[in-house]
Amino acid sequence: MFHNFHILSLSSYAYYMFFGSLGLTTSLVMFFKYGLYWMFLFTLFSVLFIAFAWGKDISMEGLSGYHNFYVMDGFKFGTI
């Protein structure tokens, strides 16, 4: 059954992104206060990796036929 809107599936990426952004904010404070840049870089790359993996999964869902043309067009428009 196809819909013209995106139906969310269960995914743990939202929790990963939440904790990654929480760590990014904390490490940014640590960087400004104490100059610890390695913590900031680690969490920055973690958040970027999670975003890439989440986007890859959404793209693979679309290519597998889970999304119709209107949903994929909405994803493209939202990205722009």
N, C-alpha and C positions, 0 to 999 in steps of 0.2 A: 504494500500500500504506500503510495507516494503522496507527500504533502509538499506544499509550496513554502514550507518553513523548516528550519533545522530542529530536529528532535535530538535532545542531548542524550548521549549514552553515558553509562557509568565510567568514570575515569578518575584516576588518582592524580592526574597532572595538576589539577587546581590546588590540591593540598601541597604538592611539591613546590608549586609556584608561590603559594602563600609563605611557606617556611623559607624558601629561597629569597623572597623579597624582604622578609623579616630579617634574615641574616645579612642581606645586602645593606639594609638600613643600619643595622647594628655595626657592621664592619666599616661603614662609611663614617660613623661617629668615632670609632676606634682609630680610623685613619687620620681624621682631622685632629683628634686629641693627642694621640701617641705616635702617629706616623707609621703604624703597622699596615703596610700596603699589601702584604701577601694574603691577608685575610680578605681584604676587599677584592683582590683579583680572583681569588678562588670562588667567592660567592658570585661575582659578576659572571665568570665563565659558567658556573652552575646554572644561573638563571638563563643565560643565553642557550645553554644546552637543553634545558627543559623546554624553552620556547620553541627551539628547533624540532625537538622530538614530538611535541604536541602538534605543531604544524604539519609535520610529516604524517602523523597518524590521521589528521583530518583530511589531508590530501589523498592518502591511501584509501580512506573511506569513500571519498568521492570517485576515485578511479575504479573502485570495486563495485560501484553501482548503488551505494547506499544513499547518495544524494542525486537529485535530479538537476536539470539545467538551471532552474530558478534559484535553488539553494547555492549551487556553485557560483552563479553570477553574483549572488549576495555576498559570498565570501570574498570574491575578487573586488567588489565595490567597497566592502568594509576594509580591506587591506589598503586600498588606495586612499 
